[in-house]
Amino acid sequence: MDGVPHKPLFTLTLTNIQILPEGKREIGDRLVGIVGGGTFEGDRLRGVVLPGGNDWLFVRDGGERSIDVRLPLQTNDGAIIAMSYRGFARVRDEARARAISGQALTPADLAVRMVAFFETRDPRYSWINRVMALGLGQPRVGAITYDLVEFL
């Protein structure tokens, strides 16, 4: 991101993720991740991830995953922000079976890249409606953490 003006937006941590196998497709597997909660924290906003978010993962036969996530966020002062992001995750071959069985992955096992958008009706946070953020994700024990940056 050298040469492109950007600044940190927030760190997002998703917890209590339950993966439900949805079914085998001709070109890969569909998995649905139910997000039970989490937190987000940055200079301009912080709060919690409300239960009910979901991640529609598609695992291609080569192991690459596409992610399509929707999350309800609630700031510490009560604003509701809808967050959506899409991206790709690459899981090392030897870690794939562990991930499907629900075992924790290490940062060396998984690399996630995503682009995020936001919507809110709360006038205190109307600026976030115009934000496009890029994020890098790393697994943690029982969670995944993303560092998001906003482009200026």
Buried (B, 14 or more C-beta within 10 A) or exposed (E): EEEEEEEEBBBBBBBEBEBEEEEEEEEBBBBBBBBBBBBBEBEEBBBBBBEEBBBBBBBEEEBEBBBBBBBBBBBEEEBBBBBBBEBEBEBBEEBBEBBBEEEEBEEEBBBBBBEBBBEBEBEEBEEBBEBEBBBBBBBBEEBBBBBBBBEE
